[in-house]
Amino acid sequence: MLLFRKSFLALISAPALLLAACGGPSAQQGQGGAYAPEVSIETIRAESVTLSATLPGRTNAFRVAEIRPQVSGVIAERLFTEGGEVKAGAPLYQIDKAPYEAAYNSAVAALARAEALAVAAANKEKRFAELVKSKAVSQQDYDDAVAAAKQALADIGSARAARDSAKIDLDRTTITSPIDGRIGRTLVTVGALVTANQANALAVVNQLDPIYVDVTQSSAEILRLKRKLASGELQTVDGDKLSVALTLEDGGEYDEKGSLELTEMSVEPSTGSVTMRALFPNKSELLLPGMFVRARIIEAVRDDAILVAQRAVMRTPAGEAYVFVVNAENKAEQRMIVAERTIGDKWLVSEGLAPGDRVIVEGFQRFRGGDAVTPVDSSLIAETTQSGAANTSSGGGAR
């Protein structure tokens, strides 16, 4: 029995001695023999990042012209193709011009009559001017002749104005497009009676190249951006104008970049938001008025940005952000930070971290604040994992 007990003790002691010789648990012991668990870390470094904000928006035509008649009459002809391109001044509708031609001809005749009467009145004034000198006519008759000549000249002006007005009405029987653009469907047919300045449009012309995109941004965010630009903390990408990119309704990216042209001068009281307008080229007319888009406004570039992985940031019950960093003594230290916004899978940190800080990104369940830890760079872990996966795949193929 004694021999058996000694053999058993020797058997269970051998692996322990072998493990100790290979540097097992003692390899993760800290100072004084304390256990220091491995944690994955990322070393903070300053980098240049482009700050952007993605906002919902709607497209609006650069110019919109609702076609309405300026004279009353019956539509005699439609002169355009629905959905086609039209140029400024191109005829769209023809209103029956017969009554307006008659009015114009009458005005022309009235002008000719006034001009003829003016000639007679002028001749009479000249004759009376000579006769009044010899007392052949009275001074009263001469004064009447002078007044008649002046009245005849005024009648000419009135008749000429009436003729011009009749000509304007006659020209307006041909309804033209005031802008270049694409015209939609016609809302009236040939034979329809239309009236001057009616409420209902005959058709609508939209200029689509370029095209506007209207988005809204909170007034607080705009104030924050303006302050940082004024202080020089942020630098604009394209001079004084901000660059804008579009994502379409189907999720695809719009090929052309736009620029922010206008920021509304007032804040909407009910929402606390401000409307901003961007301008985009639209030669292919892919963008149509009323489309829903997502505009990514490239606000500025920060050259010394501090980014930390989102999985490294935690929150207190009060909502304050914090991370764990490995200090010079290789101990986990809680650090409060200010996380401004997310950029991809990282947080942009404005306070609390500096280049060179070692932030723990994995292994939080293995320690508490103040514990000694063994930091392992996360990039090395990723490389080891990828190498192991490649070896496994290669071994499987060999078998």
C-alpha angles and dihedrals in degrees: 000000000000091000091051093051092051091049092050093051091050090050096053093041096056098069091046091053091046091051091050091050091053092053098249118162092357089069090070097044120115130208113322090018096289116154112255111193121212117254130184114240140184121208112228118235132173115251141171115258135177113231117215140167124212113213134174116247148164130232120239130188116257089230131009125193121186107204114227131164120252094198131041124247148098120303105245100177143004111221105188140065115245112250093015133126117265131189128222108275095021112141114249107169135013118213117202101275101190097100091045092050089052091050090049093050090049091052091049090052092048089053092051091051091049091050091051092050090049091056092052092047092049092051091049091051091053093050093048090049090064095040095051089061091061093041090245089132129026124256088244092058090050092050090050090052091051091050091048091053092051091047090052090055090050090050088055091055092049093048092047091052091049090051092050091049091050089049091052091052090047092051091048091061083079104067111208136188114260094203143029113259148093118305122216130212121316115253095200133047134218109284095033117134113233130185132214114275093356120179096240117075121229092216140334128240119201126193104214103176109099104019134196127235115198118202134169128228130182115261091230091058092048091051091050092050094047092050093051092046091049092050092050093242089121128038123209118239100224112025112273095338124081119228118236131200126194135221113198129222092265092053095256123131120248110237098222126070121222136199133233106250105171142023114195114247095225137054121234102243096209096053105021090230135129125218117233126191126210127190122220132183110242108180093148090049089227089142115070128189114273098025118143113235139165113235119205107204111203098216105180148317122257112200099192102040121158113216127186130182114264091231089061095058121086133177134230120226086264091056097252116145123237141165137196117244129188109238129207091277091055092249126138109250125187113231126190114222141180110236109195104182144333121264109188107308094341140078121236105228119203099176137024103037135072135187111284096033113134109224121195112232102170138023100051092145091063100065148023129223110292095022121131113250139183108235118215120184110246091221090060091051090051092050091049092049093050092047091050092049091050092050092049091050091048092048091049090053092051092053 
